[in-house]
C-alpha cells in the first residue's frame, strides 16, 4: 500500500513538472545599426535556459515554466539588456524586439575574452599599436582572415589562407611566404597573440585553434622589435566566450584525408568570472606529393579569469605533434626548360625518411586597471620545439637524369621566451585626447642542434635515377658519416618604447619611438669568441588618420624596422664587419571605410618600402667569405581589399595588389648587373576572391554557394634563366545548414591547373595541388 502511494505521488509530481513546463518565448534582436545579428545570447535570468539568435536575429526558448520571467540579452561589445515577459501555459510569448547598443567602453587592453561575431570582417585589432582600436582607425594597412573564412575554405595551415590577402604569395611550400615582395619565413615575421614564438621553417603552422590571422603590412619593429620589412603575421588564438558553444567537425576527401576538430567554450561558474575554451584537432592524410603524408595532433586549452571589473587574466596552452617528411620540392632533368618534365608529385624522398616535431607553447596574459587613467598589461610566452629529421636529398647532377644523394640525420631543440609589459593611460590635455603607452619587451631564444651527414656513393649513399626512380628502405646503418656537428646558438633582445595616440576632433596622430638592443652572447660555434656582440636600433613611427566621415578614414604613415644579422655572420672573422643590422622604412598613404551598415570593409593603400644594409659578396677572389654592406631593395605598389557582407545573403573577400620590388643597390662594380632586377618570387600582380551567397528563406533555406580564384603573375628565382609562369586557379564550394547540422563540399583547382607556387632553382621548385575535394560535416550543440 505504501509503495503504491509513493508511486502515485512520484508520477503525480513528475507530470506536474513536465506539463507545467510547456511555455515558450520567441523574439528578435537587432544591433544598433538596425541589422540582425547571429550568436547573440538570450537567457532566462536565474536559470540555465538560453538560446542564441540565428542569422536573422531570431531566437526561441522552449520548455519553460509559466509565470513572469526576465530575459537577459547580451553580446560581446554591446550593452546587456533585460526585458520582462509573461510566460503562459501552452503558448509562445512574443517578446518585444530588442536593439543592442554598441558599448565602446568595453574595449580590452589585452585580448582575454573571445570574439562572438561571425563574419569575414574583423572590426577591432590590437596589432600595430598594442591598443584595441577599430581597424579603420589604425594608420597602417592591416589585412585579416577570420575563422569564418578559414572554415568556409576548409583551410588547415597558415600557407593556405595567404591567397585571401592582397600582396601575399608563397615562396615555397614551407612556412615561407612573400609579403609585398619581401621574403617572410621565420620568427621575425610570426607572432602569436602579439608575442614572438618559435616556428619550424619546414612546416606551416596549423590553424585549429586560431581565431583570425592578421597581416600587418610594412615593418612593425616600433611595436614588435626585429621584423620583416614586408609585414608581420599575428596569429590570434581562440579565447573563451561567456556563453556555451560546442562544435565538432569531421572532414574527408582527396589524398585519403581524415580530419577531426572540436571546439568547446563557455562559463564555468554562474557569474561568468571563469571562462574556458578547448580546441582539439587531428589529421591523418596523404598528399599528392610522392612519399609525403601528414599526421598531426593539436590540443589547445584556454582559460580566462575575470574576478572583478578591471582585472583580467588569460592562460593559453597549445600542444602540437607533427609526423611527416621534409619535402624539398621537385627536381627536374638537368638542362631542360620544361618545368613540368617530371610529374607534379615527383619526389626523391625515401620511405624511411621522416620529420617529427613537437611544440609546446604557454601564453599568460594579465591586465589590471589601476585607476580611471592608468592600466597595467603583461604577457609572457614560453615555447619549446623538438624536431627529429632523417632525409635523403639532392646533392648534384652526375648526368642529366642521374643525381648524387646526401643523407642528413638531425635533432633540434629550440626554446623561446617573450615577456611584454606596458602601461597604458587615457587622459586629456585641453581639447586633446591621449592614449599613451610605455613599455618594455624582453625576447630570447636558444637553438641546440646536433646533426651528422653522409653523401654520395663514396659514403655508401646510392644515387637516384630521375628516369627510373626507385624507393626502398635505405640501409642507413651502412652509411659513412663524414661530418658530425653540435651547434648551440643563442640571442636575446631588450626593447624600450613609448607611444601616444592623440585625438583632436577628426584627427588622430600616432607617435611612437623604440630603442632596441639585440645581443649575441659569446658563442664559439658561431665564431663569437671575443665577448658578446650587440646590435642596436632607434625606431620611430608616425601615423596620421583623418575621419572624412563617420565611416571613412584617410591615413598616412612612416614606419621604420630592423632585422638582426645572424650569429654565424656576425662571428665570422673572414666576413669582415662588424655589420650594422638591416634597416627598413615604409611610406604609406591609404583609406579605410565601413559600408552597408558597417558590414563591409574596403581598404586601399599606396606604399614604398626600402630595405638597407643587405649583406652581399665583396667578390674578393682571395677571400670568398668577405662581405660588404652595400645592398638595397625597394618595393613600390598599391593594394585594394573588400571584406565582409553586402547584405545578409552575400559575403565577399576580394583583393588585388600591384607591386614592383627591385634591387636598387648591389656590390661595387655590379658585375652581375643586379641593379634594376626584380626580386625573387616577387610577382607584380596578385589577386584573389571568395564570394559566398547564402539562401536564408524559402524551400532552399540553409543552402550556400561559393566561388573564388587565386592569381599570381610570373616570378623570378635565384637562377635568372628560370622564371616561374603566372597562374590562375579557381575554387568552389557548397554548404547546407539545417538547425545545428552543417555539411560542406569544397572543390579546389576545379580546372586541374598545373602551376608552381614558388621555387628556388631547377632542382627545388614547388608545385601546387591538382584538383581535389573535401567534404565536411559539423554539428553544434
C-alpha positions in Angstrom: 0.0 0.0 0.0 2.8 2.4 0.9 4.7 1.5 -2.3 1.6 2.3 -4.4 1.1 5.6 -2.6 4.7 6.5 -3.2 4.5 5.7 -6.9 1.3 7.7 -7.2 2.8 10.7 -5.6 6.1 10.4 -7.7 4.3 10.3 -11.0 1.9 13.0 -9.9 4.8 15.3 -9.2 6.6 14.3 -12.4 3.5 15.1 -14.5 3.1 18.4 -12.7 6.7 19.4 -13.5 6.5 18.2 -17.1 3.2 19.7 -18.0 3.9 23.0 -16.2 7.0 23.5 -18.4 5.0 24.0 -21.7 5.6 27.7 -22.2 7.9 29.2 -24.8 9.2 32.6 -25.6 10.4 33.9 -29.0 11.7 37.2 -30.3 14.2 39.1 -32.5 17.3 41.0 -31.7 18.9 43.8 -33.7 22.1 45.6 -33.2 22.5 49.4 -33.0 22.7 49.9 -36.8 19.3 48.2 -37.3 20.6 44.9 -38.7 20.0 41.4 -37.4 22.9 39.5 -35.9 23.5 35.9 -35.1 25.1 34.3 -32.0 23.6 36.9 -29.6 22.9 35.2 -26.3 19.4 35.3 -24.8 18.9 33.8 -21.3 16.1 33.4 -18.8 17.5 35.2 -15.7 18.2 32.9 -12.8 18.1 29.7 -14.8 20.3 27.8 -17.2 17.7 28.1 -20.1 19.1 30.0 -23.0 19.4 30.3 -26.8 21.4 32.0 -29.4 20.0 34.1 -32.3 20.2 32.8 -35.8 21.4 34.8 -38.8 18.1 36.6 -38.9 18.5 37.6 -35.3 15.6 35.4 -34.2 15.5 33.1 -31.1 13.2 30.6 -29.4 13.4 29.2 -25.9 11.1 26.2 -25.1 10.1 24.1 -22.2 9.7 27.0 -19.7 7.7 27.3 -16.5 4.6 29.5 -16.5 4.8 32.9 -14.9 6.8 36.1 -15.1 10.4 35.9 -16.3 13.3 38.2 -17.2 15.2 37.9 -20.5 18.9 38.8 -20.4 20.2 39.7 -23.9 24.0 40.0 -24.2 26.8 40.1 -26.8 30.5 40.9 -26.6 31.0 44.6 -27.4 27.3 45.6 -26.7 25.5 46.8 -23.6 23.5 44.0 -21.9 19.7 44.5 -21.8 16.9 42.9 -19.7 13.2 42.7 -20.6 10.3 41.3 -18.7 7.9 38.8 -20.2 4.9 36.8 -19.0 5.0 33.2 -19.9 1.7 31.3 -20.4 0.9 27.7 -20.5 0.9 26.0 -23.9 1.6 29.4 -25.6 4.6 31.0 -27.2 5.1 34.5 -25.9 6.4 37.0 -28.4 8.9 39.3 -26.7 9.5 42.9 -27.7 12.1 43.4 -30.3 15.5 44.2 -28.7 18.1 46.7 -30.0 21.5 46.3 -28.6 23.7 49.4 -28.3 27.4 49.2 -29.0 29.5 49.5 -25.8 32.7 51.3 -26.9 33.9 51.4 -23.3 34.3 47.6 -23.3 37.4 47.5 -25.4 40.1 45.4 -23.9 43.6 46.4 -23.2 44.8 42.8 -23.5 42.8 40.3 -25.6 41.5 38.0 -22.9 37.9 37.1 -24.0 36.9 35.9 -27.4 35.2 37.3 -30.5 31.5 36.3 -30.9 30.9 37.9 -34.3 30.5 35.5 -37.2 31.8 37.3 -40.4 34.7 37.5 -42.8 35.1 41.1 -41.5 37.1 41.9 -38.3 36.2 45.1 -36.5 38.9 45.6 -33.9 42.6 44.8 -33.6 45.5 45.1 -31.1 48.1 44.8 -33.8 50.3 47.7 -34.7 49.6 49.7 -31.5 49.1 47.3 -28.5 45.8 49.1 -28.0 42.4 47.7 -29.1 41.4 50.0 -31.9 38.9 49.9 -34.7 40.7 48.6 -37.8 39.7 51.7 -39.8 41.4 53.9 -37.2 44.8 52.3 -37.4 47.2 54.4 -39.6 48.7 51.3 -41.4 47.4 48.6 -43.7 46.3 45.5 -41.8 44.6 42.6 -43.5 42.8 39.8 -41.7 41.5 36.3 -42.3 38.8 35.3 -39.8 37.9 31.8 -38.6 34.7 32.0 -40.7 36.6 32.3 -43.9 39.1 29.7 -42.8 36.2 27.3 -42.1 34.4 28.1 -45.4 37.6 27.3 -47.4 38.4 24.3 -45.1 41.9 25.7 -44.7 44.1 23.9 -42.2 47.5 25.6 -42.5 48.8 29.2 -42.5 50.1 28.9 -46.0 46.5 28.0 -47.2 45.0 31.4 -46.3 47.5 33.9 -47.7 45.7 33.7 -51.1 43.0 35.8 -49.5 45.3 38.8 -48.7 46.5 41.5 -51.1 50.2 41.3 -51.7 50.9 37.8 -50.3 52.2 34.8 -52.2 54.2 31.7 -51.5 58.0 31.4 -51.8 57.9 27.7 -51.2 55.5 25.2 -49.5 57.3 25.6 -46.2 56.4 28.3 -43.7 57.9 30.6 -46.3 55.8 33.4 -47.9 56.3 36.8 -49.5 54.6 40.0 -48.4 54.9 43.0 -50.6 57.9 41.5 -52.4 59.9 40.6 -49.3 60.5 37.1 -48.1 59.0 36.3 -44.7 59.9 32.9 -43.2 61.0 33.0 -39.6 60.2 34.3 -36.2 60.9 37.9 -37.5 57.7 37.6 -39.3 55.5 35.4 -37.0 53.7 36.4 -33.8 51.2 34.5 -31.5 48.9 36.9 -29.8 51.4 39.7 -30.4 54.3 37.7 -28.9 57.4 36.2 -30.6 57.0 32.4 -31.0 59.3 29.6 -32.2 58.4 28.4 -35.7 59.6 25.5 -37.8 60.6 26.7 -41.2 59.8 23.3 -42.8 56.1 23.1 -41.8 53.4 25.7 -42.0 51.6 26.4 -38.7 48.2 24.7 -38.1 45.1 26.8 -37.7 43.0 24.5 -35.5 42.9 27.0 -32.5 43.2 30.3 -34.5 40.5 32.9 -34.3 42.0 35.1 -37.0 45.2 35.8 -38.8 46.3 39.4 -39.1 48.8 40.7 -41.7 50.4 43.9 -40.5 51.8 45.4 -43.7 55.3 47.0 -43.7 57.9 47.0 -40.8 56.4 46.6 -37.4 59.6 47.0 -35.3 58.3 50.0 -33.4 55.9 47.7 -31.6 57.3 44.2 -32.0 61.2 44.5 -32.3 63.0 42.9 -35.2 60.6 42.4 -38.0 60.4 41.7 -41.7 60.0 44.9 -43.9 57.2 43.4 -46.0 55.0 42.7 -43.0 54.4 40.7 -39.8 51.8 37.9 -39.3 50.0 37.9 -36.0 48.0 34.7 -35.2 45.3 35.3 -32.7 44.2 32.2 -30.8 40.6 31.5 -29.9 39.7 32.9 -26.5 36.9 31.7 -24.1 33.4 33.1 -24.5 30.9 33.8 -21.8 28.2 31.7 -23.5 28.1 28.0 -24.0 29.1 26.7 -27.5 30.2 23.3 -28.6 31.0 22.2 -32.1 32.6 19.1 -33.6 33.5 18.5 -37.3 34.6 15.6 -39.4 36.4 16.0 -42.8 37.4 13.6 -45.5 38.3 13.9 -49.2 41.1 13.6 -51.7 44.5 12.1 -50.8 43.0 9.8 -48.2 42.3 12.8 -45.9 40.8 12.3 -42.5 40.4 15.3 -40.1 38.5 15.9 -36.9 38.2 19.2 -35.0 36.3 20.1 -31.8 35.7 23.5 -30.1 34.1 23.8 -26.7 33.7 27.0 -24.8 31.5 28.6 -22.0 31.4 29.8 -18.5 32.5 27.6 -15.6 30.5 29.5 -12.9 27.2 31.4 -12.7 28.7 34.9 -12.6 30.8 34.2 -15.6 34.0 35.2 -14.0 35.8 32.0 -15.0 35.6 31.0 -18.7 37.1 28.1 -20.7 37.8 27.0 -24.2 39.2 23.8 -25.6 40.2 23.3 -29.2 41.2 19.8 -30.5 42.4 18.7 -33.9 43.5 15.5 -35.5 44.7 14.9 -39.1 45.8 11.8 -41.0 46.3 12.4 -44.7 48.4 11.6 -47.7 49.3 14.3 -50.2 49.6 14.5 -54.0 53.4 14.5 -53.4 55.1 11.1 -53.6 56.2 9.7 -50.2 54.7 12.7 -48.3 51.9 12.3 -45.7 50.8 14.3 -42.7 49.8 13.2 -39.2 49.1 15.9 -36.7 47.5 16.4 -33.3 46.6 19.7 -31.7 45.4 20.2 -28.1 44.7 23.8 -27.1 43.0 24.6 -23.8 42.4 28.2 -22.8 41.1 29.8 -19.5 40.1 33.4 -18.8 39.5 34.7 -15.3 37.7 38.0 -14.7 37.3 38.1 -10.9 36.2 41.8 -10.9 35.8 44.8 -13.1 39.2 45.9 -14.3 41.1 42.7 -13.7 41.6 40.1 -16.5 43.8 37.0 -16.8 44.2 34.5 -19.6 46.2 31.3 -20.0 46.6 29.5 -23.3 48.4 26.2 -23.7 49.0 24.7 -27.2 50.5 21.3 -27.8 51.2 20.3 -31.4 52.6 16.9 -32.6 53.5 16.5 -36.3 54.7 13.4 -38.2 55.6 14.0 -41.8 58.6 14.1 -44.2 60.6 17.0 -45.3 59.5 17.9 -48.9 62.5 19.7 -50.6 60.5 20.3 -53.7 60.6 18.8 -57.1 63.8 18.0 -59.1 63.7 18.1 -62.9 66.0 16.8 -65.6 69.2 18.9 -65.9 69.2 21.3 -68.8 65.5 21.1 -69.7 63.4 24.2 -69.9 60.2 22.3 -69.4 59.2 23.0 -65.8 56.7 20.0 -65.9 59.2 17.5 -67.4 58.6 15.5 -64.2 55.2 14.9 -62.6 54.0 17.5 -60.1 54.1 14.8 -57.4 57.6 13.7 -58.2 59.8 13.5 -55.1 63.2 12.0 -54.3 62.5 11.4 -50.6 62.8 7.8 -49.4 60.3 5.6 -47.4 62.3 5.7 -44.2 62.8 9.5 -44.2 60.8 11.4 -41.5 60.3 14.8 -40.0 58.8 14.6 -36.5 58.2 17.6 -34.3 56.6 18.6 -31.1 55.7 22.1 -30.0 54.5 23.2 -26.5 53.6 26.9 -26.1 52.2 28.6 -23.0 50.9 32.1 -23.0 49.9 34.1 -19.9 48.2 37.5 -20.2 47.2 39.9 -17.4 45.6 43.3 -17.3 44.8 45.4 -14.3 43.1 48.8 -14.3 44.9 50.8 -11.6 42.6 53.8 -11.8 40.5 55.6 -14.4 43.6 56.9 -16.1 46.1 54.0 -15.9 46.2 50.3 -16.8 49.0 47.8 -16.5 49.3 45.0 -19.0 51.7 42.0 -19.1 52.0 39.0 -21.4 54.5 36.1 -21.4 55.1 33.4 -23.9 57.3 30.3 -23.4 57.8 27.9 -26.2 59.7 24.6 -26.6 60.2 23.0 -30.1 61.7 19.5 -30.6 62.5 18.2 -34.0 63.9 14.9 -35.4 64.8 14.7 -39.1 66.1 12.0 -41.4 66.2 13.0 -45.0 67.7 12.0 -48.4 68.2 14.9 -50.8 69.7 16.2 -54.0 73.5 16.5 -53.9 74.3 17.3 -57.6 73.8 16.1 -61.1 76.1 13.2 -62.4 74.3 13.1 -65.7 71.1 15.0 -66.8 69.0 12.2 -65.2 71.3 10.7 -62.6 71.8 12.6 -59.3 74.0 12.1 -56.3 72.3 12.0 -52.9 73.1 13.1 -49.4 71.6 11.9 -46.1 71.1 14.2 -43.1 70.3 13.0 -39.6 69.4 16.0 -37.4 68.0 16.6 -33.9 67.0 20.1 -32.8 65.8 21.6 -29.5 64.7 25.2 -29.6 63.5 27.4 -26.7 61.9 30.8 -26.8 60.8 33.3 -24.2 59.0 36.6 -24.8 57.9 39.0 -22.0 55.9 42.1 -22.8 55.0 44.6 -20.2 53.5 48.1 -20.6 51.4 50.8 -19.0 48.6 52.4 -21.0 46.9 55.6 -20.0 44.0 57.7 -21.1 43.9 61.4 -20.3 43.1 64.8 -21.8 45.2 67.9 -22.2 42.8 70.7 -23.2 40.9 69.5 -26.3 43.4 66.7 -27.0 42.5 63.1 -26.0 45.6 60.9 -25.3 46.1 57.1 -25.2 49.7 56.7 -24.2 51.7 53.5 -23.9 55.1 53.0 -22.3 56.6 49.5 -22.1 59.5 47.1 -22.1 60.0 43.8 -24.0 62.4 41.0 -23.5 62.9 38.2 -26.0 65.4 35.4 -26.0 66.0 32.2 -27.9 68.3 29.2 -28.0 68.8 26.6 -30.7 70.7 23.4 -29.8 71.2 21.3 -32.9 73.0 18.0 -33.5 73.5 16.6 -37.0 75.5 14.1 -39.0 75.9 13.8 -42.7 76.8 11.2 -45.4 76.9 11.9 -49.1 77.4 10.3 -52.5 78.3 6.7 -53.3 81.7 7.3 -51.5 79.6 7.5 -48.3 77.5 4.5 -49.3 74.6 6.7 -50.2 73.4 5.3 -53.6 72.4 7.5 -56.5 68.9 8.3 -57.7 67.8 8.0 -61.3 65.2 10.5 -62.4 64.2 8.4 -65.4 63.9 5.2 -63.4 63.1 6.3 -59.8 63.3 3.6 -57.0 62.0 3.9 -53.5 63.2 1.5 -50.8 64.2 1.3 -47.1 67.7 2.7 -47.3 70.4 1.0 -45.2 71.4 4.0 -43.1 73.4 1.8 -40.7 75.9 1.3 -43.6 76.4 5.0 -44.4 79.9 6.5 -43.8 79.2 9.7 -41.9 81.9 12.2 -42.8 80.8 15.1 -40.6 79.2 15.5 -37.2 78.4 18.8 -35.6 76.7 20.1 -32.4 75.8 23.8 -32.7 74.3 26.0 -30.0 73.1 29.4 -31.0 71.6 32.0 -28.6 70.3 35.5 -28.7 68.4 38.0 -26.6 67.0 41.4 -27.2 65.7 44.2 -24.9 63.4 47.0 -26.1 62.0 50.1 -24.5 59.3 52.1 -26.2 56.8 54.9 -25.8 53.7 55.7 -27.9 51.0 58.3 -27.8 47.8 58.3 -29.8 46.5 61.8 -29.8 42.9 62.6 -31.0 41.7 66.1 -31.9 38.2 66.2 -33.4 38.5 64.2 -36.7 42.3 63.9 -36.5 44.3 61.1 -34.8 48.1 61.3 -34.6 50.1 58.3 -33.6 53.7 58.9 -32.4 56.0 56.0 -31.4 59.6 55.6 -30.6 61.5 52.4 -29.7 65.1 51.7 -28.6 66.2 48.1 -29.3 69.3 46.3 -28.1 69.9 42.9 -29.8 72.7 40.7 -28.4 74.5 37.6 -29.4 76.3 36.1 -26.3 79.8 34.7 -26.7 79.4 31.6 -28.9 82.3 29.5 -30.2 80.2 27.5 -32.7 79.1 30.8 -34.3 82.6 32.2 -34.2 82.0 34.8 -31.5 85.0 34.2 -29.2 85.8 37.7 -28.0 82.8 38.6 -26.0 79.2 39.3 -26.8 78.1 41.2 -29.9 75.4 43.8 -29.7 73.3 45.5 -32.4 71.1 48.4 -31.6 68.5 50.5 -33.4 66.3 53.5 -32.7 63.0 53.0 -34.4 60.5 55.9 -34.8 57.0 55.7 -36.3 54.5 58.4 -37.2 50.9 57.9 -38.3 48.0 60.3 -39.1 44.4 59.4 -39.5 41.6 61.8 -40.7 38.0 60.9 -40.4 36.4 62.1 -43.7 33.0 60.8 -42.5 32.0 58.7 -39.5 32.8 55.5 -41.5 35.5 56.6 -44.0 39.1 57.5 -42.9 42.2 58.6 -44.8 45.7 57.9 -43.3 49.4 58.3 -43.8 52.3 56.6 -42.0 56.0 56.5 -41.8 57.5 53.4 -40.0 61.0 52.0 -39.5 62.2 48.5 -39.0 65.3 46.4 -38.4 66.4 42.8 -38.7 69.5 41.5 -37.0 72.3 39.8 -38.9 72.6 36.2 -37.9 75.1 34.9 -35.3 77.3 33.0 -37.8 77.8 36.1 -40.0 78.4 38.4 -37.0 81.0 36.0 -35.7 82.8 35.1 -38.9 86.2 36.9 -38.9 86.6 36.3 -42.6 83.3 38.0 -43.4 84.6 41.5 -42.3 82.4 43.6 -40.2 81.2 44.3 -37.6 78.0 44.8 -39.5 75.0 47.1 -38.8 71.6 45.4 -38.7 69.4 45.5 -41.8 67.1 48.5 -41.6 63.9 49.4 -43.5 61.4 52.1 -43.8 57.8 52.5 -45.0 56.0 55.4 -46.5 52.3 54.7 -47.0 49.0 56.5 -47.6 45.6 55.0 -47.9 42.0 54.9 -47.0 39.7 52.6 -45.0 35.9 52.6 -44.8 33.0 50.6 -43.5 29.9 50.4 -45.7 26.5 48.7 -45.8 25.8 49.4 -42.1 29.4 48.6 -41.2 29.2 45.1 -42.6 31.7 45.6 -45.4 35.3 46.9 -45.0 37.1 48.4 -48.0 40.8 49.4 -47.7 43.3 50.9 -50.2 47.0 51.6 -49.8 49.8 53.1 -51.8 53.3 52.4 -50.4 57.1 52.4 -50.7 59.3 50.1 -48.7 63.1 50.3 -48.7 65.5 47.8 -47.0 69.1 48.8 -46.5 72.4 47.2 -45.2 71.8 43.9 -47.0 75.0 41.8 -46.9 76.3 40.9 -50.3 79.5 39.3 -51.6 82.5 41.6 -51.9 83.7 39.5 -54.9 87.2 39.2 -53.4 88.9 36.2 -55.0 91.4 35.9 -52.1 88.6 35.8 -49.5 85.3 34.3 -50.8 83.7 34.8 -47.3 84.3 38.6 -47.4 81.0 40.6 -47.3 80.1 44.2 -47.7 77.1 46.1 -46.6 76.0 47.9 -49.6 72.8 46.2 -50.8 69.4 47.9 -51.0 66.0 46.7 -52.2 62.8 48.7 -52.8 59.2 47.9 -53.3 56.5 50.2 -54.6 52.9 49.4 -55.1 49.2 49.7 -54.3 46.6 47.4 -52.8 42.8 47.3 -52.5 40.7 44.9 -50.4 37.0 44.5 -49.8 35.9 42.1 -47.0 32.6 41.4 -45.3 28.9 41.4 -46.2 26.9 43.3 -48.8 23.8 42.0 -47.2 22.7 39.1 -45.0 23.0 36.8 -48.0 26.2 37.9 -49.8 29.7 37.6 -48.2 32.9 38.6 -50.1 36.6 38.7 -49.8 38.2 40.5 -52.7 41.8 41.6 -53.1 44.2 43.0 -55.7 47.9 44.1 -55.4 50.4 45.6 -57.8 54.0 45.5 -56.5 57.3 46.4 -58.2 60.1 45.0 -56.0 63.6 45.6 -57.4 67.2 45.6 -56.4 68.3 49.3 -56.2 71.9 48.9 -54.9 74.4 46.0 -55.2 78.1 45.4 -54.8 80.9 47.6 -56.2 81.1 47.2 -60.0 77.9 45.1 -60.0 79.4 42.6 -62.4 76.1 40.6 -62.4 74.1 43.7 -63.4 71.7 43.2 -60.5 70.6 46.8 -60.1 67.1 47.1 -61.5 66.4 43.4 -61.5 63.1 42.1 -59.9 63.4 40.4 -56.5 63.0 36.6 -56.3 59.4 35.4 -56.1 58.0 38.9 -56.1 55.2 39.0 -58.6 53.9 42.3 -60.0 50.3 41.3 -59.9 48.3 39.3 -57.3 44.6 39.0 -57.0 42.2 36.8 -55.1 38.4 36.4 -54.5 35.9 34.4 -52.4 32.2 35.1 -52.9 29.6 33.3 -50.9 25.8 33.5 -51.3 23.6 32.1 -48.6 19.8 31.4 -49.1 18.0 32.4 -45.9 14.4 31.9 -46.9 12.2 29.6 -49.0 12.5 25.9 -49.7 16.3 26.1 -50.1 16.8 28.0 -46.9 20.2 26.9 -45.4 21.9 26.4 -48.8 25.1 28.3 -49.6 27.2 28.5 -52.7 30.8 30.0 -53.0 33.3 30.5 -55.8 36.8 32.1 -55.7 40.1 32.4 -57.5 43.8 32.9 -56.8 46.0 34.6 -59.4 49.8 35.3 -59.3 51.8 36.7 -62.2 55.3 35.4 -63.3 58.1 35.4 -60.8 61.9 35.3 -60.8 64.0 32.7 -59.0 67.6 32.5 -57.7 68.5 31.4 -61.2 67.9 34.3 -63.6 67.3 31.9 -66.5 64.4 30.3 -64.7 61.1 32.2 -64.4 58.0 30.7 -62.8 55.0 31.2 -65.1 51.8 33.0 -64.0 48.7 31.1 -63.0 45.0 31.4 -62.1 43.4 28.8 -60.0 39.6 28.6 -59.4 37.9 27.0 -56.4 34.3 26.5 -55.4 32.1 25.2 -52.5 28.6 24.4 -51.5 27.1 24.4 -48.0 23.9 23.3 -46.4 22.8 24.1 -42.9 19.7 22.9 -41.1 19.2 23.6 -37.4 22.5 22.6 -35.7 23.8 20.4 -38.6 26.0 21.6 -41.4 27.6 19.9 -44.4 30.2 21.5 -46.7 31.7 20.4 -50.0 34.8 22.2 -51.4 36.4 21.7 -54.8 39.8 23.1 -55.2 41.6 23.8 -58.5 38.4 22.8 -60.4 40.1 23.1 -63.8 43.1 21.0 -62.7 45.6 23.7 -63.5 49.3 22.7 -63.4 51.2 25.5 -61.7 54.2 26.4 -59.4 53.5 28.3 -56.2 57.2 29.1 -55.8 60.7 27.9 -56.3 64.5 28.4 -55.8 66.0 26.8 -58.9 65.7 23.8 -61.3 66.4 21.4 -58.5 64.0 22.8 -56.0 60.7 24.1 -57.2 57.3 23.7 -55.6 54.1 22.7 -57.4 50.5 23.4 -56.5 48.0 20.7 -55.8 45.9 19.2 -58.6 42.1 19.1 -58.5 40.9 17.8 -55.1 37.8 17.9 -52.9 37.0 18.0 -49.2 33.7 17.0 -47.5 33.0 18.5 -44.1 30.2 17.5 -41.7 29.7 19.5 -38.5 27.3 19.6 -35.5 26.8 22.4 -33.0 25.3 21.6 -29.6 
